[in-house]
Amino acid sequence: MKGEMNLISLIRNDDRLIHGQCMVRLVQHFKLTRIIVVDDMTASNSILKMVFEKAAMPGMTINVYTHEESIEHIKAAVVDNVSTMVVFRFPTTAKYLFDNVPDLPKVVMVGPCQMRPGCKTIMNGTYVSDEEIEVIKELVEERGVEVYFQVVPDMPRLDWKDVKNKLA
């Protein structure tokens, strides 16, 4: 029934957005046929946007949107019949999406996030700032979102509860 089906198969934070592991391992594991990229910089650069959209494997679509543009498309994806991944660069985007898409599945996989000044290490290749830690903490503790850290499905997974104390 419309409204009960949810085909957002994966919500992923990955600062590389779309790359080899994403296009092969994640797409196959989650049986994805659509990727919605939420990234203002990529969506605002017509050449970069075209490169991302053309990266789709046969039988799949990739759409790149700004934060604002993405909302209606993600709301539609929540109730359509297409297995979809929503991917973005930073945990702050997850908060924006949960603020604006009420029926979004409450699970976020955090993959690689590059080291930046002041970031803390979650695992090799995944680093978060104090602001991002606060966003994740809010999503988990106040909104009931499951947040876990994992590069790809067959690699080790760390749940928020496993890392939150070492980040304090």
N, C-alpha and C positions, 0 to 999 in steps of 0.2 A: 504494500500500500504506500502511496505517496506520503512522505512525511515520516514513515517508520523506517524506511530503508536508508542506510547511511553508507555511501560508497567512497567516503574519504578513507582510503585504506591506510594512509600514512601521512603524518604531519612531521616534517623533518627540518631541523635546524642544521644547516651545513654551509659554511662560508664559501664553499666552492660551487654551491648550487647544483649544477649538473656536470658530471664528470664520468670517467670510465666505470668506477664502482657503482655509481648511481644508475647508469644506463644499463648495466649488465646485472649485477647482483641484486640490487633493490627492486628493479623492474621485474625480474624473474621471481624473486621471493614473494613479493606482494601482488604479483600478476597485474601490474599496472598497465593501463592503456592511455592514461592522461597524466601530465605533470603540469601543475600550476605553480609558476615561479613568482614569488612576491619580492620584488626588489626595485626600489625607485631608480637607482642608478642604471641598472640594466634595461628597465622598461623605458627610460628616457633617452637612451642611446639607440637610435634606429638600426645601426649596423650591428651592435652587440645583441640587441633584441632579435634580429633576424638570424644571427649565428646560433643563438640558443634555440629558437623555434625550429630551425632546420636540423638540429641535432637529434631529432626524434627518430627512433628506430621505426621500421615499417609497422603499420598498424597502430601507431601511437601518435598522440598529439602533445605538443608542448606549447603552453601559452605563458607569456611574460606580462605581468601587470605591475603597476605602482601599488602601493598599499591601498590607496583609495579605490582604484579601479578593481582591485581583486575581490572586494567584499561581495558584490552581487554574483560574481562568477563562483566564488566558494560557496555561497548560500545555495546556488543552483546545484553545485556538485554534491552537496550533502544529501540531496534527495533524488539525484538522477541515477542512471543505471551504468555508470562508467567508473571503473576502479581508478581512483585518483590519488596522487601524492601532491601535497602542498609543501613547497620547500622555500626556505628563506635563509638569510645570513645570520641573523642575531636573535637571541631570546626576546628582545624587546618587541620584535615583530609578532612573536607568539602572543604576547599580551594584547597587542593591537587586534589581532585576529579574534582572540577570545572575547575581547570587549565588543566586537562588532558582528560576530557570527554566533548567535546563541546556541545553535544545534551542533556546533563543531565537536567531533569526538574528543574526549578529554584524555588524550595520550599524545605525548611529544617525544620523538627520538632526537636526541642531540648528537650529531656526528662531529666531524672536525670543525674546529673554530680556531683560527690562527692566533698566535701569541701577539699581544699588543701590550703597550706599557701598562703596568699595574694589574695585569691579569693573573689569575691563579690557575694552577694546573689541576684539571679533572683527571685526565689520562693523557698519555702521549698523543699529541696532536689536537687535544681539546682543551681550550683555555677560556676562562670567563672572567669578566670584570666584576667589580663590586656591584655595579648597577644591575648587571645581568643576573648575579646571584640573588639580589633582592627580587627581581622579576620572577625568577624560577621559584623562589621561596613563596611568593604570593600565589603563583599558579598552583603549586602543590598544596600549601597549607590553608589557603583561603578559598580556593576555587575547586579543589578536588581533582586537579589535573595530574595524571601520572607522567612524570618526567624521568626519562632514563637516558643514559649516555652509552652510545654504541656506534662504532664505525660502520659495520655491516652486520646483518643478522647472525652470521656464523662466528662472530668474534665475541669476546667477553662483553658482558653488559653490566653497567653499574647503575643502580637505582639511586634516586636523590637521597634516600635515607642512608645509603652507603657512603655518600660523599659530603653531606651537609655539615657534619661536625668538623671535618678537616678544613672547611672553608671559612669557618667562623673566626 
